[in-house]
């Protein structure tokens, strides 16, 4: 996918300005970056160390769903990977039940499927981008790329994000929609904290966010509803 600069999109909402102010300290880099799904990077060498330990075998979006664990009933979660998620993280702070007790950035940091997203939002990937406090203090819907989604980014893309705080902030805020959207309300076009819109299509266990598949969605935290997705979303060109 083609990742373009998104600085002009940050002015679209008052919330976007707040997120940018909290997370972006400079305006470095320019141009576009090509992301090839066939290109891979090592998360241990190209990304900063995450806040939680990585899991050796993250769930796959292609796995069938049989049941879900934690406090939520099967009908409350959507996506073909919910059974794998429940099996991989059956208990503890990173489980469905455990995530419900914490604000979203804390909950993500406890989830072994979201180590790279945690690094990106917490200042570990780029010290000038730290959105933790903002994400923990509001009502949001978060479309959270799992580690495999970040692993598909070329190392050159990651290197650019390490220094271009405006670009990274724009990409991260494109994954956040103000307000909480449950699975029965998430389908439609939504304005993100970036200021640009994204579209959720499909139904049941076959939801799509732009071109990304929802692996498991409707996971609630203390202040957000989370949808695990299999790609890093690209903001539209300005």
KALINDA-V558109 format. One record per residue. N is the residue number from 0. PSI is psi in whole degrees, -180 to 180 (NA if undefined). OMEGA is omega in radians with two decimals (NA if undefined). NEAR is the number of other ideal C-beta (glycine too) atoms within 12 Angstrom. Layout:
{{N PSI OMEGA NEAR} {N PSI OMEGA NEAR}}
This chain:
{{0 159 -3.11 26} {1 119 3.13 16} {2 119 -3.09 32} {3 162 3.10 29} {4 143 -3.06 31} {5 25 -3.05 42} {6 -41 -3.06 32} {7 -18 -3.13 21} {8 -20 -3.04 33} {9 -18 -3.14 37} {10 0 -3.03 23} {11 -32 -3.13 27} {12 154 3.03 25} {13 -36 3.11 16} {14 -38 3.12 29} {15 -40 3.12 36} {16 -39 3.12 22} {17 -46 3.13 24} {18 -43 -3.13 43} {19 -40 -3.13 38} {20 -36 -3.14 23} {21 -30 -2.96 31} {22 -13 -3.01 39} {23 121 -3.11 36} {24 -8 3.14 20} {25 173 -3.12 20} {26 77 -3.05 22} {27 157 3.02 23} {28 161 3.12 28} {29 173 3.08 15} {30 -171 -3.10 15} {31 161 3.13 21} {32 138 3.13 29} {33 129 3.12 18} {34 115 -3.14 32} {35 123 3.12 17} {36 -23 -3.12 20} {37 -14 3.11 11} {38 140 3.14 20} {39 158 3.08 21} {40 157 3.07 26} {41 122 -3.11 17} {42 -21 -3.13 34} {43 -21 -3.10 16} {44 -32 -3.04 13} {45 -23 3.11 26} {46 153 3.08 31} {47 158 -3.13 29} {48 128 -3.11 20} {49 169 -3.11 31} {50 -20 3.12 31} {51 161 -3.06 29} {52 139 3.14 21} {53 152 3.10 29} {54 141 -3.01 26} {55 -31 -3.10 11} {56 86 -3.14 16} {57 159 -3.06 33} {58 157 3.11 33} {59 141 3.14 26} {60 -12 -3.11 35} {61 -7 -3.09 16} {62 142 3.13 24} {63 153 3.14 16} {64 131 3.09 30} {65 -42 3.13 17} {66 163 3.10 20} {67 151 -3.08 34} {68 -169 3.09 30} {69 -164 -3.03 34} {70 -20 -3.05 20} {71 144 3.09 30} {72 163 -3.12 16} {73 -39 -3.11 24} {74 -15 -3.13 16} {75 -17 -3.12 25} {76 149 3.11 42} {77 147 3.09 39} {78 146 -3.07 46} {79 -10 -3.10 29} {80 8 -3.09 38} {81 -37 3.12 43} {82 -41 3.10 29} {83 -41 3.11 31} {84 -48 -3.14 48} {85 -38 3.13 33} {86 -38 -3.11 26} {87 -37 -3.12 32} {88 75 -3.03 37} {89 -21 -3.09 19} {90 173 3.12 17} {91 -177 -3.02 22} {92 -25 -3.12 24} {93 -3 3.12 40} {94 172 3.10 31} {95 -47 3.14 41} {96 -42 -3.12 28} {97 -39 -3.13 31} {98 -28 -3.11 44} {99 -19 -3.06 29} {100 -15 -3.01 21} {101 155 2.98 28} {102 162 -2.83 27} {103 -42 -3.12 42} {104 -37 3.07 41} {105 -45 3.13 30} {106 -42 3.12 43} {107 -38 -3.12 48} {108 -22 3.11 35} {109 -8 -3.07 32} {110 117 -3.10 44} {111 -8 3.08 34} {112 -10 -3.00 48} {113 33 -3.08 50} {114 -37 -3.10 38} {115 -37 3.04 43} {116 -41 3.10 48} {117 -44 3.12 42} {118 -37 -3.09 38} {119 -37 -3.07 46} {120 -11 -3.00 46} {121 7 3.12 35} {122 2 3.13 29} {123 -35 3.07 28} {124 -48 3.12 40} {125 112 -3.07 34} {126 -19 -3.13 19} {127 -1 -3.14 27} {128 105 3.11 39} {129 106 -3.07 32} {130 11 -3.01 45} {131 -53 -3.08 30} {132 -42 3.14 20} {133 -45 -3.14 34} {134 -31 -3.12 43} {135 -8 -3.03 26} {136 65 3.12 20} {137 172 3.09 30} {138 121 -3.03 23} {139 159 2.83 39} {140 126 -3.06 39} {141 123 3.02 50} {142 104 -2.90 50} {143 109 3.07 48} {144 133 3.10 43} {145 172 -3.06 45} {146 -37 3.13 42} {147 -30 3.10 34} {148 -42 3.09 38} {149 -32 3.13 45} {150 -21 3.11 33} {151 -11 3.12 27} {152 136 3.07 39} {153 152 3.13 25} {154 -32 3.14 23} {155 -36 3.08 21} {156 -47 -3.14 38} {157 -41 3.12 35} {158 -40 3.11 23} {159 -42 -3.13 30} {160 -24 3.12 42} {161 -23 -3.08 28} {162 -21 -3.11 24} {163 91 -3.05 33} {164 -34 3.12 36} {165 -44 3.13 38} {166 -47 -3.12 45} {167 -44 3.12 52} {168 -41 3.13 45} {169 -41 3.12 43} {170 -47 -3.11 52} {171 -44 -3.12 50} {172 -18 3.05 48} {173 -16 3.11 41} {174 4 -3.04 46} {175 128 3.06 48} {176 127 3.09 38} {177 138 -3.10 29} {178 158 -3.12 22} {179 129 3.13 27} {180 113 3.09 34} {181 166 -3.12 23} {182 -31 -3.13 32} {183 -1 3.14 18} {184 0 -2.97 18} {185 -25 -3.11 34} {186 132 3.14 24} {187 -173 3.12 19} {188 130 -3.04 16} {189 141 3.06 33} {190 126 -3.09 25} {191 172 3.07 39} {192 -18 3.05 46} {193 -27 -3.06 43} {194 -21 3.09 32} {195 167 -3.13 34} {196 154 2.97 22} {197 162 -3.09 36} {198 129 3.05 23} {199 127 -3.12 34} {200 171 3.11 20} {201 -165 3.13 24} {202 161 3.07 17} {203 -128 -3.12 22} {204 10 -3.11 29} {205 53 3.10 21} {206 143 3.07 37} {207 142 3.04 29} {208 107 -2.92 42} {209 -117 3.14 30} {210 5 -3.08 23} {211 147 3.10 35} {212 141 3.02 34} {213 120 3.11 45} {214 -50 3.08 44} {215 125 -3.06 49} {216 165 -3.08 50} {217 12 3.10 39} {218 123 -3.08 49} {219 143 2.96 33} {220 -174 -3.11 41} {221 -24 -3.08 25} {222 10 -3.04 29} {223 162 2.98 39} {224 129 -2.97 38} {225 138 3.04 50} {226 113 3.09 49} {227 129 -3.09 49} {228 162 -3.00 40} {229 7 3.09 38} {230 153 2.94 32} {231 124 -3.08 38} {232 147 3.13 42} {233 119 3.06 33} {234 147 3.11 38} {235 154 3.12 25} {236 141 3.14 16} {237 NA NA 20}}
